[in-house]
Amino acid sequence: MIAKLVLLACSAAAAPLSEQEGAITGGVVNASAGRAPVSGATVVLRLQRDGGLVPFRETTTDAQGRFLFRQLPVGRDRQYLPGANRDGVHYPGPRVKLTPQQPQARVELPVYDCVTNPSPLVIRRHEITIRPGSDALSVTESMTIDNPSAKSYVGLAPRGGDEPITLQLSIPPDFERTTFDKAFFGRRFSLADGKLVTGIPWPPGQKELKFTYLVPNGRSRGRWERPLDLPCPHVRVRVETARPEKVSCNLPQGQSEAGREAVFESSDQVLPAGYTICVRLGPVPVPLAVYARWLAVAILAALVAGTSIVILGRRLGGKSRASRPKTSEVLKTRVAGAKRSVPQRPLPGASLRSAASHRGPPS
């Protein structure tokens, strides 16, 4: 009975397809081993729906690495994406559109062996554009990341079960508002120890990575530094500024393609990973908010100083009035003294000598 069911299943897989039946057939091959067929590989078929790709069907390859998806909806808006899994890595294939005119398609899905260490990745070209602004430096980086080997680089999983890190971006740690050109990379990068990291597997071939971030002027202080993440034979730094003569860099001077920019470029040697690029931007525009803060501090200091002077003046004036007798009291003292200095019955001799001594100058 089991043999009969297997025979029916094989005959169904080998049966010719109707011209109007939507179907995707193909095979999974190991591109790291001369495109040998891969048996038992999981193949996932995704369908484009509501602007995204959602899992639609799933199957497994046979002993010859073949797979088949049949009875698929056909239409002008029916777009599919088949992909194969190997060693925990999903390898998407080409997009397929099934229409009434072309209801069937055949694809080949290459997969690769994996390597965990060391990293084979290099950056073929690294473009950096710096735009100084009144509040922050806007930095855009574009790099071509290449895996020249015949295996997928998946990184070494750290202890604790965390996702392995295959690439980290050592941009300035005080960066703000990082935006990736492709949403895929934006979803796969996270922040760890002040660096952007990802565990994306890197199959053989090249991929373009582009992103933009901001560095506040108050923290940059007219200086931008960044270590290289991977070895790179070609680094180009471009600074858009009205005074390019004030900009300096530890890379050789490059050829400017337009005015109002300073260009620095290294293409005669491979710079190693960790090599720090340093750019001095010269005078950086001070934001209006900084001027406002300085003005507010100056006004506050003037108010505090003025208030202190007024309070001190009042205290000194109060002490002076307290130490000086009033006019009426002085007059009374003088009158009383005058009355005491004229006795009613002066004694002869001594009283006269006493009166004479009071009238003379102080000794």
Summary of the structure (lengths in Angstrom):
residues: 363
radius of gyration: 43.8
end to end distance: 147.4
largest distance: 165.4
contacts: 964
relative contact order: 0.09
helix: 25%
strand: 38%
